[in-house]
């Protein structure tokens, strides 16, 4: 039985054999959408990687306030701070 596409919403499957838990109609979700294109840095720069870290709540709050005050995103502020720190210390790394 073919499943019809309906604007990205689940569609009704009426084939009782398709339901592994017994007869009756059930909703079958449409296939997952294709993966998004690779992440690029804002402005079309080089590919990026994701960084996850834990922060103290107060430090996170301060960073959010800094972003609001500068009308920037939190991610943009953190990227800028990391870039500045690496540029400042790049001579010490060699």
One Martini backbone bead per residue (centre of mass of N, CA, C, O) as a GRO file, in nm:
protein
   94
    1UNK     BB    1   0.095   0.036   0.024
    2UNK     BB    2   0.058   0.361  -0.035
    3UNK     BB    3   0.185   0.669   0.077
    4UNK     BB    4   0.071   0.973   0.123
    5UNK     BB    5   0.134   1.301   0.075
    6UNK     BB    6   0.068   1.580   0.332
    7UNK     BB    7   0.238   1.839   0.392
    8UNK     BB    8   0.420   1.673   0.624
    9UNK     BB    9   0.197   1.494   0.727
   10UNK     BB   10   0.030   1.261   0.846
   11UNK     BB   11  -0.103   0.953   0.731
   12UNK     BB   12  -0.341   0.731   0.644
   13UNK     BB   13  -0.347   0.389   0.727
   14UNK     BB   14  -0.542   0.092   0.607
   15UNK     BB   15  -0.342  -0.139   0.647
   16UNK     BB   16  -0.353  -0.395   0.868
   17UNK     BB   17  -0.070  -0.530   0.805
   18UNK     BB   18   0.101  -0.264   0.882
   19UNK     BB   19   0.013  -0.332   1.179
   20UNK     BB   20   0.197  -0.483   1.439
   21UNK     BB   21  -0.056  -0.437   1.675
   22UNK     BB   22  -0.283  -0.469   1.476
   23UNK     BB   23  -0.556  -0.366   1.380
   24UNK     BB   24  -0.635  -0.093   1.217
   25UNK     BB   25  -0.602   0.228   1.216
   26UNK     BB   26  -0.312   0.440   1.143
   27UNK     BB   27  -0.049   0.645   1.190
   28UNK     BB   28   0.200   0.741   0.944
   29UNK     BB   29   0.487   0.871   0.909
   30UNK     BB   30   0.683   1.044   0.739
   31UNK     BB   31   0.962   1.078   0.617
   32UNK     BB   32   1.242   1.208   0.676
   33UNK     BB   33   1.409   1.469   0.627
   34UNK     BB   34   1.660   1.602   0.500
   35UNK     BB   35   1.954   1.695   0.558
   36UNK     BB   36   2.122   1.951   0.633
   37UNK     BB   37   2.341   2.150   0.556
   38UNK     BB   38   2.627   2.244   0.624
   39UNK     BB   39   2.775   2.424   0.849
   40UNK     BB   40   2.805   2.775   0.857
   41UNK     BB   41   2.939   3.055   0.887
   42UNK     BB   42   2.870   3.353   0.921
   43UNK     BB   43   2.905   3.477   0.588
   44UNK     BB   44   3.031   3.205   0.446
   45UNK     BB   45   3.231   3.045   0.579
   46UNK     BB   46   3.362   2.806   0.724
   47UNK     BB   47   3.338   2.530   0.859
   48UNK     BB   48   3.188   2.388   1.146
   49UNK     BB   49   3.173   2.324   1.496
   50UNK     BB   50   3.055   2.176   1.780
   51UNK     BB   51   3.014   2.320   2.115
   52UNK     BB   52   3.009   2.173   2.440
   53UNK     BB   53   2.916   2.329   2.757
   54UNK     BB   54   2.956   2.416   3.092
   55UNK     BB   55   2.791   2.668   3.290
   56UNK     BB   56   2.751   2.903   3.490
   57UNK     BB   57   2.469   3.071   3.552
   58UNK     BB   58   2.588   3.358   3.585
   59UNK     BB   59   2.758   3.358   3.327
   60UNK     BB   60   2.526   3.312   3.134
   61UNK     BB   61   2.369   3.566   3.211
   62UNK     BB   62   2.595   3.766   3.130
   63UNK     BB   63   2.609   3.683   2.832
   64UNK     BB   64   2.316   3.750   2.763
   65UNK     BB   65   2.335   4.048   2.838
   66UNK     BB   66   2.559   4.119   2.638
   67UNK     BB   67   2.399   4.046   2.386
   68UNK     BB   68   2.166   4.243   2.428
   69UNK     BB   69   2.338   4.508   2.447
   70UNK     BB   70   2.468   4.431   2.141
   71UNK     BB   71   2.267   4.297   1.945
   72UNK     BB   72   2.330   3.980   1.986
   73UNK     BB   73   2.417   3.672   1.990
   74UNK     BB   74   2.539   3.441   2.193
   75UNK     BB   75   2.715   3.295   1.984
   76UNK     BB   76   2.862   3.549   1.882
   77UNK     BB   77   2.993   3.629   2.147
   78UNK     BB   78   3.150   3.367   2.201
   79UNK     BB   79   3.311   3.365   1.939
   80UNK     BB   80   3.452   3.637   1.991
   81UNK     BB   81   3.591   3.564   2.259
   82UNK     BB   82   3.753   3.328   2.147
   83UNK     BB   83   3.904   3.476   1.923
   84UNK     BB   84   4.042   3.684   2.107
   85UNK     BB   85   4.193   3.479   2.289
   86UNK     BB   86   4.353   3.340   2.063
   87UNK     BB   87   4.493   3.592   1.946
   88UNK     BB   88   4.631   3.680   2.214
   89UNK     BB   89   4.768   3.367   2.254
   90UNK     BB   90   4.926   3.276   1.992
   91UNK     BB   91   5.223   3.339   2.079
   92UNK     BB   92   5.221   3.135   2.331
   93UNK     BB   93   5.181   2.863   2.150
   94UNK     BB   94   5.478   2.870   1.994
   0.00000   0.00000   0.00000
